[in-house]
Amino acid sequence: MDNSVKLTEKYERNGWPSVKRPDLNPPAGLNLSLLTSLERIRSHTLSSQGQIACIKDGESLSDVFTMSANGGWLSRITTERPLAPYWDDETPEWSPDGNWLAFGIKGHVHIVPRDGGLPKKITDFAVAASGPRWMPDSIGLIVTVERNDTDQLLLTDRDGSWPRALTTDTIGDHWDARPSPDGKFIVFNLRRLDDLNRLDIVLLEIATGKQTTLYGKPSTRAMLPKWSPDGQWISFISQETGREELYLIKPNGEGLHQLTKGWKRHLPIRMVAFRKADACGGEQRRLV
């Protein structure tokens, strides 16, 4: 019996092979062993203290490294992180104060101090955990675990204290939590199981657990929610128009509007979002 998944996407998505492109041919001599023999530095992120964290792919490992933004040698943080494809890996997360770095190793969240040391696993309370997101106080951490066949969000801290469940419903997977600057709310992606081509933007009040869908439409993907530095706006990418466009909305659900037309890349859009938010009353700050 053939249970293969029918491919309908033109390009690779979520690690699935892409539909073949008869109009493109690989360069002569290109093969898998050649690609894996080359070191590749990726998934870099800058801390508030001027430190860069990144992942370096070798032939058998995808280890975490750090270095100063002023230049210098890479400092190795991990030594046994298995090789991971870039599309299925996570970017290391600096704490807001720049003193801690969180990342995944073998299905668990680990942290290290800014100056290095042995990675400390903080998610022994679960079979596996991923997606660490720091709270504004640089102590709390939101992590993702699987429960009842869905991905749920838990709140713990850098000591790995027994977590508090932030989401428990089983209507879908809860991904990419982003705390508000004051730490009172998070915004996250909800992938509903009744419509796998749909991604909603949901706001959750941490104190009460109240959830509000800020943006959600049938068969429409919205993703990458980000807060403005003053907490007055949330930016996100939506595919409502058939392209990936930038939208802004206030946490109370008001002010939804499309900001770009015809954009295709995420990074410039995210920077525009913060500039737009600043123009709406926030203090101008460094873009991250």
N, C-alpha and C positions, 0 to 999 in steps of 0.2 A: 504494500500500500504506500502510495507516494504522498507524504505530508509536507512537501516542500512549500515554502512561502513564495507566492507569486510576486515578482519584483515589478513595481510600478513607478519607482522614482528614477529619474535620469542620473542622479548623482548619489554617491555614498551617503547614507544617513544612519546614525546610531550604530555604526559598525557593520551594517549589512552590505554585501557586495552591490555595486552599482550595475545598472543596465549597461551592457557593452556599448562602447562608442566606436562604431566602424570608421568614423571620420578621424580618429586619433590613433597613432601608432607609437609604441614606446621607443625611446632612443636605442640605437644598436648597442648591445652589450649590457643593457640594464636587466638585472635579475634580483631576486629576493636576497640572496646571500650578499650581493654587493650593497644593497640598501641597508641591511642590518649590520654591516661592518663599519658603517660610518657613524661617528658620534653626532648626536643631534641635541642641541640645547633648546628647550621649549618651556612653555607654561610659566613664564617669568612674572614676578609681581614685586612691587616696590613697597617697602615699609615706610612708616612715618619717621623712622630714624635713619633713612637713607641706605637701607640694606636691600639687596636684591636676592630673592629666592627663585630658584628655577629647578627644572628637572632635566637631567642629562641622560639620554638614551645611549647605551652601549650595545654590545652584542647580546648580552644576557641580563642586564639590569637597567632599571629606570630610577636612578637614585636622585635624592634631593641635595642640592648644593646652595650655598649662599656666597655673596661677595659684597663689597662696598660699592655703592653707586659711583664712587670716585675712581674706581678701577682697582686692579690687583688680581690676586689668584683666587680661584674658586675654592671654597672650604666645603669638604664633603660632610654631609649631615647623616646620611643613611648608608648602609653597606650591604643590605640584603633585600632591597626592594625589587620585586620581580619585574621583568620587562612588561610594559603595558603600552597598548596602542594609544596614540594621543587623543583619539576621539572618545576613549573609554576611561581616561585618566582624569584626575582632579588637580587643579592648580593649588599649590600650597597657600595657606591663609595666614597672613600676619595679624596679630592682635592689634587693635587700634593704637595702643601705646608703643608698638614696635618692639616689644620685649619678648614676645613669644611667637613661635611658628607652629602651626598645626597642619598635619598632612596624613594621608593614609598609607599603611603598610599591611599587606596581606589581610585586607578586609577589616582593619580596625584603625581608629583614629589615634594618632600619636602626637605629642608635642615636645618641643625642645626650647630652651632659652635662646635668646638672640645670640649669645656668645658661644653657643654650641653645647654639646654634651650628648649623653646617650638618650635616644628617643624613648619617651615614657608613654606606654599605652594607657589610655584613660577610658576605654569603653569595654572593660571586662564584664559589665552588667548585661551585655548583649552577645548573641552569637556572632554578629558582625555589625559594623557601623561605618558610615561614610559621610561625606559632605559637611565637614566642620565649618561653622560660621560663628565668629566671635561676637559676643555682646559688647556694647560700648564701654563697659567697665574693664574689659580685657581679662575678666575672670570667668564669666559664663560662656558656655559654648552650646550651640544648637547642632545636633547631629541627626543623621537619618538612619533609621533601622527598618527592617521588614517585620511586619506583624499582621497576621490574618491576611496574608498574600497581598498586602499593600505596603507602600513605603510611608512611614510615619516620622514625625519630627519630635525629638526629645530635647529637653533643656538640662544640661549638666554643667560642670565647671572643670577647670584645668586640673583639679585633684581627682577627677573621675567620680565625683559623688553620685549617689543614687539619683537617677534622672526623674524629671517631671515630664509627663506626656503633654505635648502641646496640641497634637492632633490625634484623634482616635477613630474617626469615621472611616468606613471602608468603601466609600463611593469612588475612590481613586487614589493615585499616588501623590504624595506631597513632597515637593522638591524645592531646592534653591531658596532656602529661607534667608531673608535679609532684614535684620533688625533696624528699627528707626533710630535716628540719632539720640533720642531720649531713652531708648530701651523699653518703651511701653508697648510697642507694636512690632509685629513682623509682617512682611509681605512675602508671599511664596507662590509657586506654580502648583496648580492642581491639574493632574492629568486624569480626567474622568474615564472610568472603565466602560461606560456606555457609549463613548465616542472617542476613539483613540486618536482621531485627528484634531482633537480639541485640547487646548491648554488654557486654563483660566488664570487670572491674576487675583489672588485672594489676600485680604487683610485680616490679621488676627490680633485681638487685644490680649496681651499676655496675662493680665490680672484676672480677666473674666473668661477667657477662652472664646469670646464671641467672634464669629467669622463673618466677613462681608465680602461678597464677590464684587470686585471693582470693575472687572472686565471679563466677559465670557460669552462666546457666541458659538453656535453649532459649527463643527468642522473648521474651526479657526484656531490657529496656534498663536498664543501670545506668550512672550518669554522674556527673560533677563530683566526682571524688575529691579530698579535701583532708586534709592532715596536721594533727594537733593540734600546738600549739607545742612540746610535749615529745617529739614523735615516737612516742608510745606508742599512738596510735589513728589510724585513717583513717576519715573520714566519707564517705558517698556517697549519691546518690539512686537508688532503685530503683523500677521500675514493676511489681514482682512482684505486688502486690495489686490492680493496676488503677488505682492512684493513685500519685503521686510521693511516696514516703515516705523518711524519713531512716534510714539504717542506720549502725552502727559496727562496725568489725572491727579486730583487732590485726594488725600487720605479719606476725606468724607464722601468721596464719590463724585464730587462736582468738578467742573472745569475740564472734562475730557475733550481733548482735541488732538488732531493729527498734526505733527510738527514738520515732518519731511515728506517729500514726494520724489520717488525715484531712487532713494538710497538703497544700497545693496550690502554695505559692510557695517559690522557692529561697532567697531572701536570708535571711528569718528562720530557716529551717532550718539554713543554714550557720552562723549565729551560735550557735544552740543546740548545734550539734556541738562547737564549741570550748569552750563552757561545760561540756558533758558531759565532754569530754576532761580539762578542768582538774579536774573533780570526781573523776576517776579517778587523780589523783596529780600532775598537772602544775601548774606555777606559773601563777597567774592573770595573763593578759596582755591587752593591747589587742586587740579583735577586728578582723579585717581582712576 
